[in-house]
Amino acid sequence: MPYWLVKQEPEAYSWATFAQEGRTAWTGVRNFQARNNLRQMKKGDLVLFYHSVSEKQVVGLARVAREAYPDPTATEGDWSCVDLVPAKALNQPVGLDAIKADAKLKDLPLLKQSRLSVMPLAQPAFERLLELGRTTAP
């Protein structure tokens, strides 16, 4: 099963809002690489939710509920979105400093392509992030 990480500014759309709503269309992605990553997501894939900019930490775990479809917020271009549902909050948020300090995460796309908003994760990295977050996969 592929694993993913999505980034969002908590001031724009937080984990708490996502958890309260129970489902969201992950719209507004306007980067080709991130769009292509959305298109590779499959129903049931696990997705880590990262609060970017102000908090810089992994805070939750979600699941893909609907595979890629045309982004309804796009007024031009060929953009896609997926639907996500929250699975659980991490027991311990995993901050960027902890990620950078962990040798097992040195190749994490989050560190290599910091502006990319949707990225794949290798299984060992995904599992390590859950371990640091004191959380088990559902």
MILOFI-828376 format. One line per field, with one value per atom (N, C-alpha, C): residue number from 1; residue in three letters; atom name; z, x, y. Coordinates in steps of 0.1 Angstrom, whole numbers. Each point is the difference from the previous one (the first is absolute). Layout:
<sites>
num = [NUM | ...] $
residu = [ALA | ...] $
atome = [CA | ...] $
Z = [Z | ...] $
X = [X | ...] $
Y = [Y | ...] $
</sites>
This chain:
<sites>
num = [1 | 1 | 1 | 2 | 2 | 2 | 3 | 3 | 3 | 4 | 4 | 4 | 5 | 5 | 5 | 6 | 6 | 6 | 7 | 7 | 7 | 8 | 8 | 8 | 9 | 9 | 9 | 10 | 10 | 10 | 11 | 11 | 11 | 12 | 12 | 12 | 13 | 13 | 13 | 14 | 14 | 14 | 15 | 15 | 15 | 16 | 16 | 16 | 17 | 17 | 17 | 18 | 18 | 18 | 19 | 19 | 19 | 20 | 20 | 20 | 21 | 21 | 21 | 22 | 22 | 22 | 23 | 23 | 23 | 24 | 24 | 24 | 25 | 25 | 25 | 26 | 26 | 26 | 27 | 27 | 27 | 28 | 28 | 28 | 29 | 29 | 29 | 30 | 30 | 30 | 31 | 31 | 31 | 32 | 32 | 32 | 33 | 33 | 33 | 34 | 34 | 34 | 35 | 35 | 35 | 36 | 36 | 36 | 37 | 37 | 37 | 38 | 38 | 38 | 39 | 39 | 39 | 40 | 40 | 40 | 41 | 41 | 41 | 42 | 42 | 42 | 43 | 43 | 43 | 44 | 44 | 44 | 45 | 45 | 45 | 46 | 46 | 46 | 47 | 47 | 47 | 48 | 48 | 48 | 49 | 49 | 49 | 50 | 50 | 50 | 51 | 51 | 51 | 52 | 52 | 52 | 53 | 53 | 53 | 54 | 54 | 54 | 55 | 55 | 55 | 56 | 56 | 56 | 57 | 57 | 57 | 58 | 58 | 58 | 59 | 59 | 59 | 60 | 60 | 60 | 61 | 61 | 61 | 62 | 62 | 62 | 63 | 63 | 63 | 64 | 64 | 64 | 65 | 65 | 65 | 66 | 66 | 66 | 67 | 67 | 67 | 68 | 68 | 68 | 69 | 69 | 69 | 70 | 70 | 70 | 71 | 71 | 71 | 72 | 72 | 72 | 73 | 73 | 73 | 74 | 74 | 74 | 75 | 75 | 75 | 76 | 76 | 76 | 77 | 77 | 77 | 78 | 78 | 78 | 79 | 79 | 79 | 80 | 80 | 80 | 81 | 81 | 81 | 82 | 82 | 82 | 83 | 83 | 83 | 84 | 84 | 84 | 85 | 85 | 85 | 86 | 86 | 86 | 87 | 87 | 87 | 88 | 88 | 88 | 89 | 89 | 89 | 90 | 90 | 90 | 91 | 91 | 91 | 92 | 92 | 92 | 93 | 93 | 93 | 94 | 94 | 94 | 95 | 95 | 95 | 96 | 96 | 96 | 97 | 97 | 97 | 98 | 98 | 98 | 99 | 99 | 99 | 100 | 100 | 100 | 101 | 101 | 101 | 102 | 102 | 102 | 103 | 103 | 103 | 104 | 104 | 104 | 105 | 105 | 105 | 106 | 106 | 106 | 107 | 107 | 107 | 108 | 108 | 108 | 109 | 109 | 109 | 110 | 110 | 110 | 111 | 111 | 111 | 112 | 112 | 112 | 113 | 113 | 113 | 114 | 114 | 114 | 115 | 115 | 115 | 116 | 116 | 116 | 117 | 117 | 117 | 118 | 118 | 118 | 119 | 119 | 119 | 120 | 120 | 120 | 121 | 121 | 121 | 122 | 122 | 122 | 123 | 123 | 123 | 124 | 124 | 124 | 125 | 125 | 125 | 126 | 126 | 126 | 127 | 127 | 127 | 128 | 128 | 128 | 129 | 129 | 129 | 130 | 130 | 130 | 131 | 131 | 131 | 132 | 132 | 132 | 133 | 133 | 133 | 134 | 134 | 134 | 135 | 135 | 135 | 136 | 136 | 136 | 137 | 137 | 137 | 138 | 138 | 138] $
residu = [MET | MET | MET | PRO | PRO | PRO | TYR | TYR | TYR | TRP | TRP | TRP | LEU | LEU | LEU | VAL | VAL | VAL | LYS | LYS | LYS | GLN | GLN | GLN | GLU | GLU | GLU | PRO | PRO | PRO | GLU | GLU | GLU | ALA | ALA | ALA | TYR | TYR | TYR | SER | SER | SER | TRP | TRP | TRP | ALA | ALA | ALA | THR | THR | THR | PHE | PHE | PHE | ALA | ALA | ALA | GLN | GLN | GLN | GLU | GLU | GLU | GLY | GLY | GLY | ARG | ARG | ARG | THR | THR | THR | ALA | ALA | ALA | TRP | TRP | TRP | THR | THR | THR | GLY | GLY | GLY | VAL | VAL | VAL | ARG | ARG | ARG | ASN | ASN | ASN | PHE | PHE | PHE | GLN | GLN | GLN | ALA | ALA | ALA | ARG | ARG | ARG | ASN | ASN | ASN | ASN | ASN | ASN | LEU | LEU | LEU | ARG | ARG | ARG | GLN | GLN | GLN | MET | MET | MET | LYS | LYS | LYS | LYS | LYS | LYS | GLY | GLY | GLY | ASP | ASP | ASP | LEU | LEU | LEU | VAL | VAL | VAL | LEU | LEU | LEU | PHE | PHE | PHE | TYR | TYR | TYR | HIS | HIS | HIS | SER | SER | SER | VAL | VAL | VAL | SER | SER | SER | GLU | GLU | GLU | LYS | LYS | LYS | GLN | GLN | GLN | VAL | VAL | VAL | VAL | VAL | VAL | GLY | GLY | GLY | LEU | LEU | LEU | ALA | ALA | ALA | ARG | ARG | ARG | VAL | VAL | VAL | ALA | ALA | ALA | ARG | ARG | ARG | GLU | GLU | GLU | ALA | ALA | ALA | TYR | TYR | TYR | PRO | PRO | PRO | ASP | ASP | ASP | PRO | PRO | PRO | THR | THR | THR | ALA | ALA | ALA | THR | THR | THR | GLU | GLU | GLU | GLY | GLY | GLY | ASP | ASP | ASP | TRP | TRP | TRP | SER | SER | SER | CYS | CYS | CYS | VAL | VAL | VAL | ASP | ASP | ASP | LEU | LEU | LEU | VAL | VAL | VAL | PRO | PRO | PRO | ALA | ALA | ALA | LYS | LYS | LYS | ALA | ALA | ALA | LEU | LEU | LEU | ASN | ASN | ASN | GLN | GLN | GLN | PRO | PRO | PRO | VAL | VAL | VAL | GLY | GLY | GLY | LEU | LEU | LEU | ASP | ASP | ASP | ALA | ALA | ALA | ILE | ILE | ILE | LYS | LYS | LYS | ALA | ALA | ALA | ASP | ASP | ASP | ALA | ALA | ALA | LYS | LYS | LYS | LEU | LEU | LEU | LYS | LYS | LYS | ASP | ASP | ASP | LEU | LEU | LEU | PRO | PRO | PRO | LEU | LEU | LEU | LEU | LEU | LEU | LYS | LYS | LYS | GLN | GLN | GLN | SER | SER | SER | ARG | ARG | ARG | LEU | LEU | LEU | SER | SER | SER | VAL | VAL | VAL | MET | MET | MET | PRO | PRO | PRO | LEU | LEU | LEU | ALA | ALA | ALA | GLN | GLN | GLN | PRO | PRO | PRO | ALA | ALA | ALA | PHE | PHE | PHE | GLU | GLU | GLU | ARG | ARG | ARG | LEU | LEU | LEU | LEU | LEU | LEU | GLU | GLU | GLU | LEU | LEU | LEU | GLY | GLY | GLY | ARG | ARG | ARG | THR | THR | THR | THR | THR | THR | ALA | ALA | ALA | PRO | PRO | PRO] $
atome = [N | CA | C | N | CA | C | N | CA | C | N | CA | C | N | CA | C | N | CA | C | N | CA | C | N | CA | C | N | CA | C | N | CA | C | N | CA | C | N | CA | C | N | CA | C | N | CA | C | N | CA | C | N | CA | C | N | CA | C | N | CA | C | N | CA | C | N | CA | C | N | CA | C | N | CA | C | N | CA | C | N | CA | C | N | CA | C | N | CA | C | N | CA | C | N | CA | C | N | CA | C | N | CA | C | N | CA | C | N | CA | C | N | CA | C | N | CA | C | N | CA | C | N | CA | C | N | CA | C | N | CA | C | N | CA | C | N | CA | C | N | CA | C | N | CA | C | N | CA | C | N | CA | C | N | CA | C | N | CA | C | N | CA | C | N | CA | C | N | CA | C | N | CA | C | N | CA | C | N | CA | C | N | CA | C | N | CA | C | N | CA | C | N | CA | C | N | CA | C | N | CA | C | N | CA | C | N | CA | C | N | CA | C | N | CA | C | N | CA | C | N | CA | C | N | CA | C | N | CA | C | N | CA | C | N | CA | C | N | CA | C | N | CA | C | N | CA | C | N | CA | C | N | CA | C | N | CA | C | N | CA | C | N | CA | C | N | CA | C | N | CA | C | N | CA | C | N | CA | C | N | CA | C | N | CA | C | N | CA | C | N | CA | C | N | CA | C | N | CA | C | N | CA | C | N | CA | C | N | CA | C | N | CA | C | N | CA | C | N | CA | C | N | CA | C | N | CA | C | N | CA | C | N | CA | C | N | CA | C | N | CA | C | N | CA | C | N | CA | C | N | CA | C | N | CA | C | N | CA | C | N | CA | C | N | CA | C | N | CA | C | N | CA | C | N | CA | C | N | CA | C | N | CA | C | N | CA | C | N | CA | C | N | CA | C | N | CA | C | N | CA | C | N | CA | C | N | CA | C | N | CA | C | N | CA | C | N | CA | C | N | CA | C | N | CA | C | N | CA | C | N | CA | C | N | CA | C | N | CA | C | N | CA | C | N | CA | C | N | CA | C | N | CA | C | N | CA | C | N | CA | C | N | CA | C | N | CA | C | N | CA | C | N | CA | C | N | CA | C | N | CA | C] $
Z = [0 | 0 | 0 | -9 | 0 | 12 | 4 | 11 | -5 | 6 | -4 | 11 | -3 | 9 | -7 | 6 | -5 | 10 | -6 | 8 | -1 | 11 | 0 | 12 | -3 | 11 | 9 | 13 | 10 | 0 | -3 | -1 | -11 | -11 | -11 | 1 | 5 | 2 | 10 | 12 | 10 | 2 | 6 | 3 | 9 | 9 | 8 | -8 | -10 | -9 | -8 | -5 | -8 | 8 | 12 | 9 | 3 | 2 | 3 | -12 | -12 | -12 | -4 | 3 | -3 | -14 | -9 | -14 | -7 | -10 | -8 | -14 | -9 | -13 | 1 | -4 | 1 | -13 | 0 | -12 | 1 | -11 | -1 | -3 | -3 | -3 | -14 | -1 | -13 | -3 | 3 | -3 | -8 | -11 | -8 | 7 | 7 | 7 | 11 | 7 | 11 | -6 | -11 | -7 | -5 | -5 | -5 | 12 | 11 | 12 | 5 | -1 | 3 | -9 | -13 | -9 | 2 | 7 | 3 | 13 | 8 | 12 | -3 | 8 | -1 | 13 | -2 | 11 | 11 | 12 | 11 | 4 | -9 | 3 | 12 | 8 | 12 | -3 | 7 | -3 | 13 | 2 | 11 | -3 | 10 | -1 | 8 | -8 | 5 | 1 | 12 | 1 | -4 | -11 | -5 | 6 | -4 | 2 | 15 | 7 | 14 | 10 | -2 | 9 | -4 | -13 | -5 | 8 | -1 | 7 | -6 | 0 | -4 | 12 | -3 | 11 | -1 | -12 | -1 | -11 | 0 | -10 | -6 | -14 | -7 | -10 | -7 | -10 | -13 | -11 | -13 | -1 | -1 | -1 | -15 | -8 | -14 | -8 | -11 | -8 | -9 | -6 | -7 | -10 | 1 | -9 | -3 | -10 | -3 | 12 | 2 | 11 | -3 | 8 | -3 | 2 | 7 | 3 | -12 | -9 | -11 | -11 | -3 | -11 | -13 | 0 | -13 | 3 | -10 | 1 | 4 | 1 | 2 | 14 | 10 | 14 | 6 | 10 | 7 | 15 | 6 | 15 | 4 | 12 | 6 | 12 | 5 | 13 | 10 | 12 | 11 | 12 | 9 | 12 | 11 | 12 | 11 | 6 | 3 | 7 | 15 | 3 | 14 | 1 | 11 | 3 | 5 | -2 | 6 | 15 | 7 | 15 | 4 | -8 | 2 | -13 | -3 | -12 | -2 | -13 | -4 | -7 | 7 | -5 | -10 | -8 | -11 | 6 | 11 | 6 | 4 | 5 | 3 | -13 | -10 | -13 | -6 | 1 | -5 | 8 | 13 | 9 | -1 | -7 | -1 | -12 | 2 | -12 | -9 | 6 | -8 | -10 | 2 | -8 | -9 | -1 | -8 | -14 | -6 | -14 | -2 | 10 | 0 | -11 | -9 | -9 | 6 | 12 | 8 | 2 | 1 | 2 | -13 | -10 | -13 | -9 | 1 | -8 | 9 | 8 | 11 | -5 | -12 | -5 | -6 | -2 | -6 | 10 | -4 | 10 | 0 | -9 | 0 | -4 | 8 | -3 | 5 | -8 | 4 | 12 | 8 | 10 | -1 | 2 | 0 | 13 | 0 | 12 | 12 | 0 | 12 | 6 | -9 | 5 | 6 | -7 | 6 | 14 | 1 | 13 | 10 | -4 | 10 | 5 | -9 | 4 | 10 | -3 | 10 | 13 | 0 | 12 | 8 | -7 | 7 | 6 | -7 | 4 | 10 | 5 | 9 | -4 | -12 | -6 | -9 | 0 | -8 | -12 | -11 | -11 | 3 | -5 | 2 | -7] $
X = [8 | -8 | 9 | -2 | 7 | -4 | 9 | -2 | 3 | -7 | 1 | 1 | 4 | -1 | -5 | -10 | -6 | 3 | 2 | 4 | -11 | -3 | -10 | 3 | -2 | 2 | -12 | 3 | -11 | -9 | 5 | -9 | -10 | 3 | -8 | -10 | 6 | -9 | 8 | -5 | 8 | -5 | 8 | -4 | -13 | -1 | -12 | -13 | 1 | -11 | -3 | 10 | -1 | -7 | 5 | -6 | -14 | -3 | -14 | -9 | 4 | -8 | -1 | 10 | 0 | 3 | 2 | 3 | 3 | 9 | 3 | 5 | -3 | 6 | 13 | 11 | 13 | 2 | -5 | 0 | 11 | 1 | 9 | 15 | 3 | 14 | 3 | 10 | 4 | 14 | 5 | 14 | -1 | 7 | -2 | 5 | 11 | 5 | -10 | -5 | -10 | -13 | -4 | -12 | 2 | 12 | 2 | 0 | 5 | 0 | -15 | -8 | -14 | -6 | 3 | -5 | 4 | 11 | 5 | -6 | -7 | -6 | -12 | -1 | -10 | -9 | -12 | -9 | 5 | 1 | 5 | 14 | 8 | 13 | 1 | 10 | 2 | 8 | -4 | 5 | 3 | 12 | 4 | -4 | -5 | -5 | 10 | 7 | 10 | -4 | 1 | -3 | 13 | -1 | 12 | 0 | 10 | 3 | 1 | -11 | 1 | 3 | -4 | 2 | 11 | 1 | 10 | 0 | -11 | -1 | -10 | 3 | -10 | -10 | -13 | -10 | -10 | -2 | -11 | 2 | -9 | 0 | -13 | 0 | -13 | 1 | -12 | -1 | -6 | 4 | -6 | -14 | -10 | -14 | -5 | 6 | -4 | 12 | 2 | 12 | -2 | 11 | 1 | -12 | -5 | -10 | 3 | -7 | 3 | -3 | 10 | -1 | -11 | -11 | -11 | 4 | 11 | 5 | 8 | 4 | 9 | -9 | 4 | -7 | 7 | 12 | 7 | 10 | 4 | 11 | -6 | 9 | -4 | 5 | -8 | 3 | -9 | 5 | -7 | 0 | -10 | 0 | -4 | 1 | -5 | -8 | -8 | -7 | 8 | 1 | 7 | -9 | 1 | -7 | 10 | -2 | 9 | 0 | 11 | 1 | 2 | 10 | 3 | 11 | 0 | 10 | 12 | 12 | 12 | 0 | 4 | 1 | 10 | 10 | 11 | 3 | -3 | 4 | 15 | 4 | 14 | 5 | 8 | 4 | 12 | 1 | 10 | 14 | 3 | 13 | 3 | -10 | 2 | 2 | -7 | 1 | 14 | 5 | 14 | 10 | -2 | 10 | 0 | -10 | -1 | 7 | 11 | 8 | -9 | -10 | -9 | -9 | 0 | -9 | 8 | 13 | 8 | -4 | -6 | -4 | -15 | -7 | -14 | -2 | -10 | -3 | -3 | -5 | -3 | 13 | 11 | 13 | 6 | -2 | 6 | -7 | -14 | -8 | -10 | 5 | -8 | -13 | 0 | -12 | -11 | 3 | -9 | -11 | -13 | -11 | -6 | 3 | -5 | 12 | 4 | 12 | -2 | 7 | -1 | 10 | -2 | 9 | 3 | 12 | 4 | -5 | -3 | -6 | 9 | 13 | 8 | -1 | -1 | -1 | -14 | -10 | -14 | 0 | 5 | 0 | 8 | 11 | 8 | -7 | -7 | -7 | -12 | -6 | -10 | 6 | 12 | 7 | 3 | 6 | 3 | -13 | -11 | -13 | -7 | 7 | -6 | -14 | -1 | -13 | 2 | -11 | 0 | -10 | 3 | -9 | -13 | -11 | -13 | -1] $
Y = [-12 | 12 | 12 | 9 | 13 | 9 | 8 | 9 | 14 | 10 | 14 | 9 | 13 | 11 | 12 | 6 | 13 | 11 | 12 | 11 | 11 | 6 | 11 | 10 | 12 | 10 | -1 | -1 | -2 | 11 | 12 | 12 | -1 | -7 | -1 | -12 | -12 | -12 | -9 | 0 | -8 | -14 | -8 | -14 | 0 | 10 | 0 | 2 | 9 | 3 | -13 | -6 | -12 | -11 | -2 | -10 | 3 | 12 | 4 | -2 | 3 | -1 | -15 | -8 | -14 | -4 | 9 | -3 | 13 | 0 | 12 | -4 | 9 | -1 | 7 | -6 | 6 | 8 | 12 | 9 | 10 | 7 | 12 | -3 | -12 | -4 | 5 | 9 | 6 | -2 | -11 | -4 | -13 | -1 | -12 | -13 | 1 | -12 | -5 | 10 | -3 | -5 | 5 | -4 | -15 | -3 | -14 | -9 | 4 | -8 | -3 | 11 | -2 | -11 | 1 | -10 | -14 | -2 | -13 | -6 | 8 | -5 | -9 | -11 | -10 | 0 | -3 | -1 | -9 | 4 | -7 | 3 | 7 | 4 | 8 | -1 | 8 | 13 | 11 | 13 | 7 | 4 | 8 | 15 | 7 | 14 | 8 | 10 | 8 | 15 | 6 | 14 | 8 | 7 | 7 | 14 | 8 | 14 | 3 | 1 | 5 | -11 | -12 | -11 | -10 | -3 | -9 | -13 | -8 | -13 | -9 | -13 | -10 | -1 | 1 | 0 | -11 | -6 | -9 | -10 | -10 | -11 | 0 | 0 | -1 | -12 | -1 | -11 | 6 | -5 | 4 | -6 | 8 | -5 | 0 | 8 | 1 | 3 | -8 | 3 | 12 | 4 | 13 | 2 | 13 | 4 | 15 | 6 | 14 | 9 | 9 | 10 | 10 | 1 | 9 | 15 | 2 | 14 | 5 | -8 | 4 | 7 | 12 | 8 | -2 | -5 | -3 | -11 | -7 | -10 | -14 | -9 | -14 | -4 | 3 | -2 | -10 | -7 | -11 | 2 | -8 | 0 | -14 | -3 | -13 | 3 | -9 | 2 | -8 | 7 | -6 | -1 | -10 | -1 | -1 | 6 | -2 | -14 | -5 | -13 | 2 | 7 | 3 | 11 | 8 | 9 | -7 | 5 | -6 | 2 | -10 | 2 | 11 | 1 | 10 | 6 | 13 | 6 | -1 | -2 | -1 | 12 | 8 | 13 | -2 | 11 | 0 | -2 | 6 | -2 | -15 | -7 | -14 | -8 | 4 | -7 | 2 | 12 | 3 | -7 | -2 | -6 | -15 | -6 | -15 | -5 | -8 | -5 | -9 | -6 | -9 | 8 | 13 | 8 | 10 | -2 | 9 | 2 | -10 | 1 | 3 | 4 | 4 | 11 | -2 | 11 | 13 | 0 | 13 | 8 | -7 | 7 | 3 | -7 | 2 | 9 | 0 | 9 | 7 | 9 | 6 | 7 | 4 | 8 | -10 | -12 | -9 | -4 | 2 | -2 | -13 | -9 | -14 | -9 | -9 | -8 | -14 | -9 | -14 | -3 | -10 | -4 | -15 | -3 | -14 | -6 | -13 | -6 | 1 | -1 | 2 | 14 | 10 | 14 | 2 | -5 | 1 | -7 | -12 | -7 | 8 | 5 | 8 | 12 | 7 | 12 | -4 | -11 | -5 | -3 | -6 | -4 | 12 | 10 | 13 | 7 | -2 | 5 | -8 | -11 | -9 | -5 | -3 | -4 | -13 | -8 | -12 | 3 | -6 | 1 | -7 | 5 | -7 | -13] $
</sites>
